[in-house]
Structures are given as structure tokens and as C-alpha cells.
Amino acid sequence: MSKVFSLTRRGRALPAAAAGAVVLGLLLWWLLPLGEKPPSGTIVFSTGTPKGVYQEYGERLRAEFAKDMPDLTVKLLNSAGSQENVQRVATGKADFTIAAADAVEAYELEHGSGAERLRGVARLYDDYVHLIVRSDSDIRSVADLRHKRVAIGLPDSGVRLIADRVLKAAGIDPRKDITPAADGIDTGPDQLEHRKIDAFFWSGGLPTKGLVALAKKSAFTFVPIEGDLVTKLHDGGQEARYYRATNIPESAYPAVQQGNEVPTISVSNILMTRTDVDPRLTEWVTRTVIKSRDGIGAHVHSAQLVDLRTAIYTDPLPLQEGARRYYRSMKP
């Protein structure tokens, strides 16, 4: 009996070891596509302004890259926003970035340096245009901004691009009919709180932490951007086709909105790179972006909207070869 028992133990141990090897192999296959060693080296990722969604998303994405590609060094660069981000990647000053689709289209239409090399990695989430005023303000519409002190974003930001267009759609010349200020989400809230400006534009994911922080210490409200302005925006140029009428949902800033939606416009954000960036690296980057959605989304609400089914729609940019490989590998 003891001899049979001993053989049975050994007989069971071998399949258990084999099963463990199979599980480990499958795990490695999932973590390491095609069994490849993770990419290494150094890349530059252009983000955005402090307190903005681009910056926080970039920081958390870098942490996810470190898990999947521990030998890859990711350098983050602050920027003014979408317009500067597009230019940086196109000219080789950065390897990856996030930018709004209208800013990408504008750069291409202007035949910016290196525009033909730009490629998409993933559609991420939508930016919502916020027009913020103090709660005691007499500004009730975009038209009421005439002769006011208005922060329209940094010169190379996506905020500046879209704020100028919204103002023009409302019949306001951003250079003559307002007193413009070059403030973003990092300085705009403080300027508004101390009455140095009357209003400021912001375009970002929901909710933006800079506005959440402002709501805790200062009363403000949102000015609606009505649907008729979207129609006028669409008459303003090809890049304006990326704007759509929508609402800031009541859950975005509950203390401010008091159960009310706010009419506004939105534009999609694209994670982008260049044709000359290693496709294998881009494939790994794409996979990490999709895989980390829930983890990052627990801290950056906008990241929860990253979806494999819509990520491939990076218009106006075609997909980079590495990103295309990843999406093809995920087809059932």
C-alpha cells in the first residue's frame, strides 16, 4: 500500500508542475506579447499644464508603463496644451502626447513641420469646454463677455484655439472686444477668485481637479454654450467638424451644478506619435493604455471612457503601425 501511495504522489506531482508551467506560460504570453522582452530606452511624453487632466493622466500612465516596461524611461514634459503637444511630436521634441482632434487638424491644414509624420495611437476621451464665472457675475451667455476680462488659455493651448472660435461664433473679436488674459487651469481659478478676471475658458476632461478644488473654496458657476453656437462653429472651418453639442452632466461638479446639466461643446482627445517611432514600442504602449483604463480611471475619471471599441478611431490621424498591430491582435 505504501508503495502504491508513493507512486501516486509522484504521479500527481508531475502534472501539477506541468500545469504550473502552463499557467506561467499563459501569464507571460498575456503580459509579454509573443513572448518578447519589453521595450527599453527613453521616450519623451508631452503632457499639459499643472492641475490639468493631461498632466495627471500622463503621470499615472508613466507608472503603468513602469510596470509593463520596467527598462523604459519616460520623461514627462509640461506644455501649454494641445497645440504645443502636436508641434512637439511632429518635430521630434516628444515621442508621444495627447491632443484634441481640432488642434491636430489645424496643424495639418497649416502644413506644420512634420505634420505628414503624425500618427494616432488611441482615441481616449472627450474634452468639454467650460466657461467659468463667479456666482455673483452678470455674465449669462458668451455674448455677455464683450468688454470683460476673459482668460482664453495659453497661446499654444487647445483652450486658446477653441476659446477664440467660440468667441468669434458669438460675434466677439478676441483681440478687440474683450481684455484677453493668458491663463489656464493652473492660474485661472486663482485669478477669478481674486477678481482679476471676470471669466475664463477651460477645455478638459470631466471632472477637472483644478475646478473641483476651486469649488471647495470659492463660489462659481458655468455659463452655457448653447447649440446655436455649435452650428456657427461648424461654419468656421474644416477643423470645427470635431466639435459636437453636448452637456456637462450634473454629476461632474455636483456642488456647483446643483442637479443641472450645462449645455456646451466637446472634442475628442487622441494619443498620438510619429511614423518613425518603433512600432513594437507603440504596440506595447497601446496595450498598456487599454489595459490600464480601470486602474487609472479610479483616479482620473476621464480615463474610464477609454474603450477598445472606439480607441481605433483616431481621425484625423491614421493609426501608427504598432497600434494597428495591437488592435488586430485583439480581434476575436
C-alpha positions as CSV (number, residue, x, y, z in Angstrom):
1,M,0.0,0.0,0.0
2,S,2.8,2.4,0.9
3,K,4.5,1.7,-2.4
4,V,1.3,2.5,-4.4
5,F,0.8,5.6,-2.3
6,S,4.3,6.8,-3.1
7,L,3.8,6.3,-6.8
8,T,0.5,8.1,-6.7
9,R,2.1,11.1,-5.0
10,R,4.8,11.3,-7.6
11,G,2.3,10.8,-10.4
12,R,0.3,13.7,-9.1
13,A,3.3,16.0,-8.6
14,L,4.4,15.9,-12.2
15,P,1.0,17.0,-13.7
16,A,0.9,19.8,-11.0
17,A,4.3,21.0,-12.1
18,A,3.3,20.8,-15.7
19,A,0.1,22.7,-15.0
20,G,2.0,25.4,-13.2
21,A,4.3,25.8,-16.1
22,V,1.4,26.1,-18.5
23,V,-0.2,28.8,-16.3
24,L,3.0,30.6,-16.1
25,G,3.5,30.4,-19.8
26,L,0.0,31.8,-20.4
27,L,0.6,34.6,-17.9
28,L,3.8,35.5,-19.7
29,W,2.0,35.4,-23.0
30,W,-0.6,37.8,-21.7
31,L,2.0,40.1,-20.1
32,L,4.6,39.8,-22.8
33,P,3.1,39.8,-26.3
34,L,4.6,37.0,-28.4
35,G,7.0,36.3,-25.6
36,E,9.0,39.3,-26.4
37,K,11.3,41.2,-24.0
38,P,9.6,44.6,-23.1
39,P,11.0,47.6,-25.0
40,S,13.7,49.7,-23.2
41,G,15.3,53.0,-23.7
42,T,14.0,56.5,-23.2
43,I,10.9,58.3,-24.5
44,V,9.5,61.8,-24.0
45,F,5.8,62.3,-23.3
46,S,4.4,65.8,-23.6
47,T,1.6,66.4,-21.2
48,G,-0.1,69.7,-20.3
49,T,-0.4,72.4,-17.6
50,P,-0.2,71.6,-13.9
51,K,-3.7,70.7,-12.4
52,G,-4.9,69.7,-15.9
53,V,-6.1,66.3,-16.9
54,Y,-3.3,65.7,-19.5
55,Q,-0.7,66.1,-16.8
56,E,-2.3,63.8,-14.3
57,Y,-3.1,61.2,-17.0
58,G,0.5,61.3,-18.2
59,E,1.8,60.8,-14.6
60,R,-0.4,57.8,-14.0
61,L,0.3,56.4,-17.4
62,R,4.0,56.6,-16.8
63,A,3.5,54.5,-13.6
64,E,1.7,51.9,-15.7
65,F,4.5,51.8,-18.3
66,A,6.9,51.2,-15.5
67,K,5.0,48.0,-14.6
68,D,4.9,46.6,-18.1
69,M,8.2,48.0,-19.4
70,P,10.5,48.4,-16.4
71,D,13.5,49.2,-18.5
72,L,11.7,52.1,-20.3
73,T,12.4,55.6,-19.0
74,V,9.5,58.0,-19.6
75,K,10.3,61.7,-19.4
76,L,7.3,63.9,-18.9
77,L,7.2,67.5,-20.3
78,N,4.7,70.1,-19.2
79,S,3.2,72.0,-22.0
80,A,0.7,74.8,-22.8
81,G,-1.7,72.1,-24.2
82,S,-2.8,70.6,-27.4
83,Q,-1.3,72.9,-30.0
84,E,2.2,72.8,-28.4
85,N,1.8,69.0,-27.9
86,V,1.1,68.4,-31.6
87,Q,4.1,70.6,-32.7
88,R,6.4,68.8,-30.3
89,V,5.6,65.3,-31.6
90,A,5.6,66.4,-35.2
91,T,9.1,68.0,-34.9
92,G,10.6,65.2,-32.8
93,K,10.7,67.1,-29.5
94,A,8.5,64.5,-27.9
95,D,7.6,60.9,-28.9
96,F,4.0,60.6,-27.5
97,T,1.4,63.1,-26.4
98,I,-2.3,63.8,-26.0
99,A,-4.0,66.4,-28.1
100,A,-7.5,67.4,-29.1
101,A,-8.6,66.5,-32.6
102,D,-9.3,70.1,-33.7
103,A,-5.7,71.1,-32.8
104,V,-4.4,68.1,-34.8
105,E,-6.5,69.0,-37.8
106,A,-5.5,72.7,-37.6
107,Y,-1.8,71.8,-37.6
108,E,-2.2,69.6,-40.6
109,L,-4.2,72.2,-42.5
110,E,-1.5,74.8,-41.8
111,H,1.1,72.3,-43.2
112,G,3.0,72.4,-39.9
113,S,6.5,71.0,-39.9
114,G,6.4,67.2,-39.8
115,A,2.6,67.0,-40.0
116,E,2.8,64.2,-42.5
117,R,4.6,62.0,-39.9
118,L,1.9,62.2,-37.3
119,R,0.0,59.0,-36.4
120,G,-2.7,58.0,-34.0
121,V,-2.4,55.5,-31.2
122,A,-5.8,55.6,-29.5
123,R,-8.8,57.8,-29.1
124,L,-9.0,58.5,-25.4
125,Y,-11.8,60.6,-24.0
126,D,-13.6,63.9,-24.8
127,D,-12.7,67.4,-23.6
128,Y,-15.6,69.5,-22.5
129,V,-15.5,73.3,-22.9
130,H,-16.0,75.1,-19.6
131,L,-16.8,78.8,-19.3
132,I,-16.5,79.7,-15.7
133,V,-17.6,82.9,-13.9
134,R,-18.1,83.9,-10.2
135,S,-21.6,83.1,-8.9
136,D,-22.3,86.8,-8.5
137,S,-21.4,87.6,-12.1
138,D,-23.8,89.2,-14.5
139,I,-22.4,87.1,-17.4
140,R,-25.1,84.7,-18.5
141,S,-24.1,83.9,-22.1
142,V,-21.0,84.0,-24.3
143,A,-22.3,87.3,-25.8
144,D,-22.1,88.9,-22.4
145,L,-18.3,88.5,-22.4
146,R,-18.0,91.6,-24.5
147,H,-15.8,94.2,-22.8
148,K,-15.0,91.8,-20.0
149,R,-11.6,90.5,-18.8
150,V,-11.5,86.9,-20.1
151,A,-8.8,84.3,-19.7
152,I,-8.7,82.4,-23.0
153,G,-5.8,80.0,-22.3
154,L,-2.1,79.9,-23.0
155,P,-1.0,80.9,-26.6
156,D,-0.2,77.3,-27.7
157,S,-3.0,75.6,-25.9
158,G,-6.1,73.8,-27.2
159,V,-8.1,76.1,-24.9
160,R,-6.9,79.2,-26.8
161,L,-7.8,77.6,-30.1
162,I,-11.4,76.7,-29.1
163,A,-12.0,79.8,-27.0
164,D,-11.1,82.1,-29.9
165,R,-13.5,80.1,-32.1
166,V,-16.4,80.2,-29.6
167,L,-16.0,84.0,-29.1
168,K,-15.9,84.6,-32.9
169,A,-19.0,82.4,-33.3
170,A,-20.7,84.7,-30.8
171,G,-19.7,87.8,-32.8
172,I,-16.8,88.8,-30.4
173,D,-13.4,89.6,-31.6
174,P,-11.0,88.0,-29.1
175,R,-8.4,90.8,-29.7
176,K,-10.6,93.8,-29.6
177,D,-13.9,93.1,-27.9
178,I,-12.5,91.6,-24.6
179,T,-9.5,92.1,-22.4
180,P,-7.8,88.8,-23.0
181,A,-5.7,87.0,-20.4
182,A,-3.3,84.1,-21.0
183,D,-4.4,82.0,-18.0
184,G,-5.0,78.2,-18.0
185,I,-6.4,75.9,-15.4
186,D,-3.2,76.4,-13.2
187,T,-3.7,80.1,-12.7
188,G,-7.3,80.9,-14.0
189,P,-9.1,79.8,-10.8
190,D,-7.0,82.0,-8.6
191,Q,-7.3,84.9,-10.9
192,L,-11.1,84.5,-10.9
193,E,-11.3,84.1,-7.2
194,H,-9.4,87.4,-6.6
195,R,-11.4,89.2,-9.2
196,K,-8.5,89.9,-11.6
197,I,-10.6,88.4,-14.4
198,D,-14.3,88.1,-15.0
199,A,-14.4,84.7,-16.7
200,F,-12.1,82.0,-18.0
201,F,-12.3,79.3,-20.6
202,W,-11.1,75.7,-19.9
203,S,-11.3,72.6,-22.1
204,G,-10.7,69.4,-20.4
205,G,-11.9,66.0,-19.2
206,L,-14.6,65.6,-16.5
207,P,-14.2,66.5,-13.8
208,T,-11.1,68.6,-13.9
209,K,-9.4,68.6,-10.4
210,G,-8.5,72.3,-10.6
211,L,-12.2,73.2,-10.8
212,V,-13.1,70.7,-8.1
213,A,-10.6,72.4,-5.8
214,L,-11.9,75.8,-6.7
215,A,-15.5,74.7,-5.8
216,K,-14.3,73.9,-2.3
217,K,-13.2,77.4,-1.6
218,S,-15.0,79.8,-3.9
219,A,-18.5,80.1,-5.4
220,F,-18.6,79.9,-9.2
221,T,-20.9,78.9,-11.9
222,F,-20.8,77.8,-15.5
223,V,-22.0,79.8,-18.5
224,P,-23.9,77.7,-21.0
225,I,-22.6,77.4,-24.6
226,E,-25.8,76.9,-26.5
227,G,-26.3,74.7,-29.5
228,D,-26.7,77.5,-32.0
229,L,-23.1,78.4,-31.4
230,V,-22.1,74.9,-32.4
231,T,-23.8,75.5,-35.8
232,K,-21.9,78.7,-36.2
233,L,-18.7,77.0,-35.2
234,H,-19.2,74.4,-37.9
235,D,-19.3,77.2,-40.5
236,G,-15.9,78.4,-39.3
237,G,-13.6,75.8,-41.0
238,Q,-12.9,72.2,-41.6
239,E,-11.3,71.5,-38.2
240,A,-14.6,72.7,-36.5
241,R,-16.2,69.4,-37.6
242,Y,-14.8,67.8,-34.5
243,Y,-17.0,69.9,-32.2
244,R,-20.3,68.5,-31.0
245,A,-23.1,69.8,-28.9
246,T,-23.3,68.1,-25.6
247,N,-23.9,68.8,-21.8
248,I,-21.7,68.7,-18.8
249,P,-23.5,66.1,-16.8
250,E,-24.9,67.1,-13.4
251,S,-22.6,64.6,-11.7
252,A,-19.4,66.3,-12.9
253,Y,-19.4,69.1,-10.4
254,P,-22.4,68.5,-8.2
255,A,-21.7,71.2,-5.6
256,V,-21.6,73.8,-8.5
257,Q,-24.3,72.5,-10.8
258,Q,-26.9,71.7,-8.2
259,G,-28.5,68.9,-10.3
260,N,-28.4,70.9,-13.6
261,E,-26.7,69.9,-16.8
262,V,-24.8,72.6,-18.6
263,P,-25.0,72.9,-22.4
264,T,-21.6,73.1,-24.0
265,I,-19.4,71.5,-26.7
266,S,-16.9,68.7,-26.7
267,V,-14.0,67.5,-28.8
268,S,-12.2,64.1,-28.7
269,N,-8.6,63.6,-27.5
270,I,-6.1,61.5,-29.3
271,L,-3.0,59.8,-28.0
272,M,-0.5,60.3,-30.8
273,T,3.0,59.6,-32.0
274,R,5.0,59.6,-35.3
275,T,5.7,57.1,-38.1
276,D,9.4,56.8,-37.1
277,V,8.7,55.7,-33.5
278,D,9.4,52.0,-33.2
279,P,6.2,50.1,-34.0
280,R,7.0,47.5,-31.4
281,L,7.2,50.2,-28.7
282,T,4.0,51.7,-29.9
283,E,2.3,48.3,-29.8
284,W,3.3,47.9,-26.1
285,V,2.2,51.5,-25.3
286,T,-1.2,50.9,-26.9
287,R,-1.7,47.7,-24.9
288,T,-0.8,49.4,-21.6
289,V,-3.2,52.3,-22.3
290,I,-6.1,50.0,-22.9
291,K,-5.2,47.6,-20.1
292,S,-4.7,50.4,-17.5
293,R,-8.1,52.0,-18.1
294,D,-9.7,50.9,-14.9
295,G,-6.7,51.5,-12.7
296,I,-6.1,55.0,-14.0
297,G,-9.8,55.6,-14.2
298,A,-10.1,55.2,-10.4
299,H,-8.1,58.4,-10.1
300,V,-8.7,60.2,-13.4
301,H,-12.3,59.9,-14.2
302,S,-11.9,60.7,-17.9
303,A,-9.8,57.6,-18.3
304,Q,-12.8,55.4,-17.6
305,L,-14.0,56.3,-21.1
306,V,-11.1,54.7,-22.9
307,D,-12.6,51.8,-24.8
308,L,-11.1,49.2,-27.1
309,R,-14.1,49.5,-29.5
310,T,-13.6,53.2,-30.0
311,A,-9.9,53.6,-29.5
312,I,-9.1,52.9,-33.1
313,Y,-11.0,56.0,-34.3
314,T,-8.1,58.4,-34.3
315,D,-9.4,60.7,-37.0
316,P,-7.8,62.9,-38.4
317,L,-4.8,60.7,-38.0
318,P,-4.3,57.2,-39.4
319,L,-3.1,54.6,-36.9
320,Q,0.6,54.1,-36.4
321,E,1.7,50.6,-37.5
322,G,2.3,49.4,-33.9
323,A,-1.1,50.5,-32.7
324,R,-2.7,48.8,-35.7
325,R,-0.9,45.5,-34.8
326,Y,-2.3,45.6,-31.3
327,Y,-5.9,46.2,-32.4
328,R,-5.6,43.4,-35.0
329,S,-4.3,41.1,-32.3
330,M,-7.3,41.8,-30.2
331,K,-9.9,40.8,-32.8
332,P,-11.8,37.7,-31.9
